[in-house]
């Protein structure tokens, strides 16, 4: 789930329950701190210490989620840190944070939904992209009070207090975060470090554009455009809209998933897609090396596409012979010694491998992909399709070179 929905839900509930400012600040801190795992990602580039040291990894477990909330609460309540967020403070840090919030809000409420409308136009042939123009006007009008919004968000950090009550509310915020990520695609490793199993309800896409846009706009209006006396009304409205989207969209998808499983049986897995009206299904064939991926329209209740993938495709130059002891199976086993490959297989829904032997370099080139991701990318415009294949994108692709001396990323 996106960061603004993570912030909006606990903030709205805290306001409606009439909690103190320090408790609401702790609730907000706990609700967003698990996504601060970019620190772990950066450390992993140097230390390479765990398969789960990725976004939605270590800090998205119960134990380390609570631990990260405790550490963050301790840091932001120190006098040396609090002074940077006092009202009226304009340090380089707060100026950088203002720029960060401005850019991220623009992505949340305008750019990301506009790309979603473009993708819908491309896949359906309907002019959905026209809706981007009134959307741009609404967002432009909304950004009038953006500087006030950022000042208020930074001011929340100034109101944090170190104590048992704040710690409890920070942990409650973590629970909200874990629940919202649990209902989205990809899931979370709740029981890490005891288990690497990822738990997911698979009801919503990794980042749902409807939630993202709605939450971003509501947060802006909630904190910048209304008087204090009307904040309770708008808070109730924002929470009601969130619950409606959650129940209606989630209910439709749950019913569609049930229909798909009735048709294809227990050997079918169903996942949400970037389009709110389409599901992606995976049907396991009798052959262990073949997997079928299909799209399912939730409204028309019919298949939109079907694609078949070989789990492992092996190709080599007919004029060259593969050295003894370096078969495709051996190369794949050797590649699994790399932490990056282990991590890719942990994150992907259905791993497919294209193995090609290069006689010149006497090496196997292994291309790892996700069959579900590849099938869905066919509904993307060309420039989005290229970006989605990047290994830096969640669910992108990975390339490995394997020789007799070992395996390495390329």
C-alpha positions as CSV (number, residue, x, y, z in Angstrom):
1,X,0.0,0.0,0.0
2,X,1.1,3.6,-0.6
3,X,2.6,5.8,2.1
4,X,-0.4,8.2,2.2
5,X,-2.9,5.5,2.9
6,X,-0.6,4.2,5.6
7,X,-0.7,7.7,7.2
8,X,-4.4,8.6,6.5
9,X,-6.0,5.5,8.2
10,X,-4.4,5.7,11.6
11,X,-4.5,9.5,11.6
12,X,-8.2,9.5,11.0
13,X,-8.9,6.9,13.6
14,X,-6.7,8.7,16.2
15,X,-8.6,11.9,15.5
16,X,-12.0,10.3,15.8
17,X,-11.0,8.7,19.1
18,X,-9.9,12.1,20.5
19,X,-6.3,11.0,21.4
20,X,-3.6,13.4,22.5
21,X,-1.4,15.0,19.9
22,X,1.6,13.0,21.2
23,X,-0.3,9.7,20.8
24,X,-1.4,10.6,17.3
25,X,2.2,11.5,16.4
26,X,3.4,8.2,17.7
27,X,0.6,6.4,15.8
28,X,1.7,8.1,12.6
29,X,5.3,7.3,13.2
30,X,4.6,3.6,13.7
31,X,2.3,3.6,10.6
32,X,5.1,4.8,8.3
33,X,8.3,3.6,9.9
34,X,8.3,0.1,8.3
35,X,8.7,1.7,4.9
36,X,12.0,3.3,6.2
37,X,13.6,0.0,5.3
38,X,15.5,1.8,2.6
39,X,18.2,2.1,5.2
40,X,18.4,-1.7,5.4
41,X,18.5,-1.9,1.6
42,X,21.4,0.5,1.4
43,X,23.3,-1.4,4.1
44,X,22.6,-4.7,2.3
45,X,24.5,-3.3,-0.8
46,X,27.6,-3.3,1.4
47,X,27.0,-6.2,3.8
48,X,24.6,-8.5,1.9
49,X,23.3,-10.1,5.1
50,X,19.8,-11.4,4.3
51,X,17.4,-12.5,1.6
52,X,14.7,-10.3,3.3
53,X,16.8,-7.1,3.3
54,X,14.6,-5.6,0.7
55,X,11.6,-3.3,0.7
56,X,8.7,-5.1,2.5
57,X,11.2,-7.3,4.1
58,X,12.7,-7.3,7.6
59,X,10.8,-4.3,9.0
60,X,7.5,-5.8,7.7
61,X,7.6,-8.6,10.3
62,X,6.0,-8.4,13.7
63,X,9.2,-8.5,15.7
64,X,11.3,-6.1,13.7
65,X,8.3,-3.8,12.9
66,X,7.9,-3.2,16.7
67,X,11.7,-2.9,17.1
68,X,12.0,-0.3,14.3
69,X,9.1,1.7,15.9
70,X,10.9,1.7,19.3
71,X,14.2,2.8,17.7
72,X,12.5,5.6,15.7
73,X,10.6,6.8,18.7
74,X,13.8,6.9,20.7
75,X,15.6,8.9,18.0
76,X,12.9,11.4,17.2
77,X,12.4,12.3,20.9
78,X,16.1,13.2,21.5
79,X,16.6,16.9,22.0
80,X,19.3,17.0,19.4
81,X,16.9,15.7,16.8
82,X,13.7,17.4,17.9
83,X,15.2,20.9,17.5
84,X,15.3,20.3,13.7
85,X,11.5,19.9,13.6
86,X,10.5,22.7,16.0
87,X,7.9,25.2,14.6
88,X,9.6,27.8,12.5
89,X,12.8,25.8,12.0
90,X,14.1,26.1,8.4
91,X,17.3,24.0,8.4
92,X,18.7,22.2,5.4
93,X,17.2,19.0,6.7
94,X,13.6,20.4,6.8
95,X,14.1,22.1,3.5
96,X,15.2,18.8,1.9
97,X,12.1,17.1,3.5
98,X,9.8,19.8,2.1
99,X,11.1,19.1,-1.4
100,X,10.8,15.3,-0.8
101,X,7.2,15.6,0.3
102,X,6.3,17.9,-2.6
103,X,7.7,15.5,-5.2
104,X,6.2,12.4,-3.6
105,X,2.7,14.1,-3.2
106,X,2.9,15.1,-6.9
107,X,3.6,11.4,-7.8
108,X,0.9,10.2,-5.5
109,X,-1.9,12.4,-6.7
110,X,-1.1,13.2,-10.3
111,X,1.7,11.4,-12.1
112,X,0.9,7.8,-10.9
113,X,-2.8,8.1,-11.6
114,X,-2.1,9.7,-15.0
115,X,0.1,6.7,-15.9
116,X,-2.6,4.4,-14.7
117,X,-5.2,6.1,-17.0
118,X,-2.7,5.9,-19.9
119,X,-2.2,2.1,-19.2
120,X,-6.0,1.6,-19.1
121,X,-6.4,3.5,-22.5
122,X,-3.7,1.3,-24.0
123,X,-5.1,-2.0,-22.8
124,X,-8.8,-1.3,-23.5
125,X,-8.6,1.0,-26.5
126,X,-10.9,3.5,-24.7
127,X,-9.9,7.2,-24.2
128,X,-9.4,7.0,-20.5
129,X,-6.4,9.3,-20.7
130,X,-8.8,12.3,-21.2
131,X,-9.7,12.0,-17.5
132,X,-6.1,13.1,-16.8
133,X,-6.9,16.7,-17.7
134,X,-9.6,17.4,-15.1
135,X,-7.5,15.4,-12.6
136,X,-4.6,17.7,-13.3
137,X,-6.8,20.8,-12.7
138,X,-8.2,19.4,-9.4
139,X,-4.7,18.5,-8.1
140,X,-3.4,22.0,-9.2
141,X,-6.1,23.7,-7.2
142,X,-5.3,21.3,-4.2
143,X,-1.6,22.3,-4.1
144,X,-2.4,25.8,-3.0
145,X,-1.7,25.0,0.7
146,X,1.0,22.4,0.2
147,X,3.7,24.3,2.1
148,X,1.3,24.4,5.1
149,X,0.8,20.6,4.8
150,X,4.5,19.9,4.9
151,X,4.9,22.2,7.9
152,X,2.2,20.4,9.8
153,X,3.6,16.9,9.0
154,X,7.1,18.0,10.2
155,X,5.4,19.5,13.3
156,X,4.0,16.1,14.2
157,X,7.6,14.9,14.9
158,X,8.1,17.8,17.3
159,X,5.1,16.6,19.4
160,X,6.4,13.1,20.0
161,X,7.0,12.0,23.6
162,X,9.0,9.1,24.9
163,X,6.8,6.9,27.2
164,X,4.8,3.7,27.5
165,X,1.7,5.3,26.0
166,X,3.6,6.6,22.9
167,X,5.3,3.2,22.5
168,X,1.9,1.4,22.5
169,X,0.5,3.7,19.9
170,X,3.6,3.4,17.8
171,X,3.2,-0.4,17.8
172,X,-0.5,0.0,16.9
173,X,0.6,2.1,14.0
174,X,2.9,-0.7,12.9
175,X,0.0,-3.2,13.1
176,X,-2.0,-0.8,10.8
177,X,0.9,-0.8,8.3
178,X,1.3,-4.6,8.3
179,X,-2.4,-5.1,7.8
180,X,-2.6,-2.7,4.8
181,X,0.4,-4.4,3.2
182,X,-1.1,-7.8,3.9
183,X,-4.1,-7.1,1.8
184,X,-2.0,-6.1,-1.2
185,X,-0.1,-8.2,-3.7
186,X,3.4,-9.4,-2.7
187,X,2.6,-9.8,1.0
188,X,4.9,-9.5,4.0
189,X,7.1,-11.9,6.0
190,X,5.2,-11.6,9.3
191,X,7.1,-14.3,11.1
192,X,10.7,-13.3,10.0
193,X,13.3,-14.3,11.2
194,X,11.6,-17.6,12.1
195,X,10.1,-18.0,8.7
196,X,10.5,-16.4,5.2
197,X,6.9,-17.2,4.2
198,X,5.2,-14.2,2.8
199,X,1.6,-13.7,3.9
200,X,-0.9,-11.9,1.5
201,X,-4.6,-11.7,1.0
202,X,-3.9,-10.7,-2.7
203,X,-7.0,-8.4,-2.8
204,X,-5.3,-5.2,-4.0
205,X,-2.3,-4.4,-6.3
206,X,1.1,-3.6,-4.8
207,X,0.2,0.1,-4.9
208,X,-3.4,0.7,-5.7
209,X,-3.8,3.9,-7.7
210,X,-7.3,4.6,-6.4
211,X,-6.2,4.4,-2.8
212,X,-3.1,6.4,-3.5
213,X,-4.8,9.3,-5.2
214,X,-7.7,9.5,-2.8
215,X,-5.5,9.4,0.3
216,X,-3.1,12.0,-1.0
217,X,-5.9,14.5,-1.8
218,X,-7.7,13.8,1.5
219,X,-4.5,14.4,3.5
220,X,-3.9,17.7,1.7
221,X,-7.5,19.0,2.4
222,X,-7.5,17.6,5.9
223,X,-4.5,19.5,7.0
224,X,-4.4,22.7,4.9
225,X,-7.8,23.8,3.6
226,X,-10.2,23.5,6.5
227,X,-10.7,25.1,10.0
228,X,-10.0,23.0,13.1
229,X,-13.7,22.9,13.9
230,X,-14.4,21.0,10.6
231,X,-11.5,18.5,10.8
232,X,-13.6,15.9,12.5
233,X,-16.2,16.0,9.7
234,X,-13.5,15.6,7.0
235,X,-11.8,13.0,9.0
236,X,-15.0,10.9,9.2
237,X,-15.5,11.5,5.5
238,X,-12.0,10.3,4.6
239,X,-12.3,7.2,6.7
240,X,-15.7,6.4,5.2
241,X,-14.3,6.7,1.7
242,X,-11.4,4.5,2.5
243,X,-13.8,1.8,4.0
244,X,-16.1,2.0,1.0
245,X,-13.2,1.5,-1.4
246,X,-11.9,-1.3,0.8
247,X,-15.2,-3.1,1.1
248,X,-16.6,-2.6,-2.4
249,X,-13.4,-3.2,-4.4
250,X,-12.2,-5.9,-2.1
251,X,-15.6,-7.6,-2.1
252,X,-15.7,-7.6,-5.9
253,X,-12.3,-9.0,-6.2
254,X,-13.0,-11.7,-3.6
255,X,-16.1,-12.7,-5.5
256,X,-14.1,-12.8,-8.8
257,X,-11.4,-14.9,-7.2
258,X,-14.0,-17.4,-6.0
259,X,-15.5,-17.6,-9.6
260,X,-12.1,-18.2,-11.1
261,X,-11.2,-20.9,-8.6
262,X,-14.6,-22.6,-9.2
263,X,-13.8,-22.7,-13.0
264,X,-10.2,-23.7,-12.8
265,X,-10.1,-25.7,-9.6
266,X,-7.7,-25.7,-6.7
267,X,-4.6,-25.7,-9.1
268,X,-5.2,-22.0,-10.0
269,X,-3.6,-19.1,-8.2
270,X,-5.2,-15.6,-8.6
271,X,-3.5,-12.2,-8.2
272,X,-4.6,-8.6,-8.5
273,X,-3.2,-6.5,-11.4
274,X,-2.5,-2.9,-12.0
275,X,-5.9,-2.6,-13.6
276,X,-8.7,-2.5,-10.9
277,X,-11.1,-4.5,-13.1
278,X,-8.7,-7.3,-14.1
279,X,-7.2,-10.3,-12.2
280,X,-4.1,-12.3,-13.2
281,X,-4.4,-16.1,-12.8
282,X,-1.9,-18.9,-13.0
283,X,-3.0,-22.4,-13.9
284,X,-0.5,-25.2,-13.3
285,X,-0.4,-27.6,-16.2
286,X,0.0,-31.4,-15.9
287,X,3.5,-30.9,-17.3
288,X,5.8,-29.6,-14.5
289,X,7.7,-27.4,-16.9
290,X,4.7,-25.4,-18.3
291,X,2.6,-22.8,-16.6
292,X,-0.4,-21.0,-18.1
293,X,-1.1,-17.3,-17.2
294,X,-4.5,-15.7,-18.0
295,X,-6.3,-12.4,-17.5
296,X,-9.8,-12.3,-16.1
297,X,-12.2,-9.4,-16.5
298,X,-14.1,-8.9,-13.2
299,X,-17.2,-7.2,-14.8
300,X,-17.7,-9.3,-17.9
301,X,-16.5,-12.4,-16.1
302,X,-14.5,-13.8,-19.0
303,X,-10.9,-14.4,-19.9
304,X,-9.1,-11.5,-21.6
305,X,-5.9,-13.3,-22.6
306,X,-4.0,-16.6,-22.1
307,X,-0.3,-17.1,-22.3
308,X,1.9,-20.2,-21.7
309,X,5.5,-20.1,-20.3
310,X,8.2,-22.8,-20.0
311,X,9.6,-22.6,-16.5
312,X,13.0,-23.4,-18.0
313,X,13.9,-22.7,-21.6
314,X,17.4,-24.0,-22.7
315,X,19.0,-22.9,-26.0
316,X,22.5,-23.1,-27.3
317,X,24.5,-22.8,-30.6
318,X,24.1,-26.1,-32.5
319,X,27.7,-25.8,-33.7
320,X,29.1,-25.6,-30.1
321,X,29.3,-28.2,-27.5
322,X,28.6,-27.5,-23.8
323,X,31.6,-28.4,-21.6
324,X,31.2,-31.4,-19.5
325,X,30.1,-30.5,-16.0
326,X,28.5,-27.2,-17.1
327,X,25.0,-28.2,-18.1
328,X,22.1,-25.9,-17.8
329,X,20.9,-27.6,-14.6
330,X,24.4,-27.2,-13.1
331,X,24.4,-23.5,-14.1
332,X,21.0,-22.9,-12.5
333,X,22.2,-24.6,-9.3
334,X,25.3,-22.5,-9.3
335,X,23.3,-19.3,-9.8
336,X,21.2,-20.0,-6.8
337,X,24.3,-19.5,-4.6
338,X,23.9,-15.8,-5.4
339,X,21.9,-13.8,-2.8
340,X,20.3,-11.8,-5.6
341,X,18.9,-14.9,-7.2
342,X,17.6,-16.3,-3.9
343,X,15.9,-12.9,-3.3
344,X,14.4,-12.8,-6.8
345,X,12.9,-16.3,-6.4
346,X,11.6,-15.3,-2.9
347,X,9.8,-12.2,-4.4
348,X,8.5,-13.6,-7.7
349,X,5.2,-15.3,-8.1
350,X,6.2,-17.7,-10.9
351,X,9.9,-17.9,-11.8
352,X,10.7,-18.6,-15.4
353,X,14.3,-19.0,-16.6
354,X,15.8,-18.6,-20.1
355,X,19.2,-20.3,-20.3
356,X,21.4,-19.6,-23.3
357,X,24.9,-21.0,-23.8
358,X,27.4,-18.6,-25.3
359,X,30.3,-20.6,-27.0
360,X,32.5,-17.5,-27.3
361,X,32.6,-16.8,-23.6
362,X,32.0,-20.4,-22.7
363,X,29.3,-19.3,-20.2
364,X,25.6,-19.8,-19.6
365,X,23.5,-16.6,-19.6
366,X,20.5,-17.0,-17.4
367,X,17.6,-14.6,-17.6
368,X,15.2,-14.7,-14.6
369,X,11.7,-13.4,-15.0
370,X,8.3,-13.6,-13.4
371,X,5.6,-15.1,-15.7
372,X,2.8,-13.1,-14.0
373,X,4.7,-9.9,-14.4
374,X,5.6,-10.6,-18.0
375,X,2.0,-11.4,-19.0
376,X,0.8,-8.2,-17.4
377,X,3.5,-6.1,-19.0
378,X,1.9,-6.9,-22.4
379,X,-0.9,-4.5,-21.4
380,X,1.6,-1.6,-20.8
381,X,2.7,1.0,-23.3
382,X,6.2,0.5,-24.6
383,X,8.1,2.9,-22.4
384,X,6.3,1.6,-19.2
385,X,7.1,-2.0,-20.3
386,X,10.8,-1.2,-20.6
387,X,10.8,0.5,-17.1
388,X,9.0,-2.5,-15.6
389,X,11.7,-4.9,-16.8
390,X,14.3,-3.1,-14.8
391,X,15.9,-5.1,-12.0
392,X,15.4,-2.1,-9.7
393,X,11.6,-2.4,-10.1
394,X,9.7,-4.7,-7.8
395,X,9.2,-7.9,-9.9
396,X,11.6,-6.8,-12.6
397,X,14.1,-9.2,-14.3
398,X,17.5,-10.5,-13.4
399,X,20.5,-11.7,-15.5
400,X,23.2,-14.0,-14.4
401,X,26.4,-15.2,-16.1
402,X,27.7,-18.7,-15.1
403,X,31.1,-20.1,-16.0
404,X,33.2,-22.9,-14.6
405,X,34.7,-20.4,-12.1
406,X,31.3,-19.4,-10.7
407,X,28.3,-17.1,-11.1
408,X,28.0,-13.4,-11.3
409,X,25.3,-10.8,-12.1
410,X,25.4,-9.0,-15.4
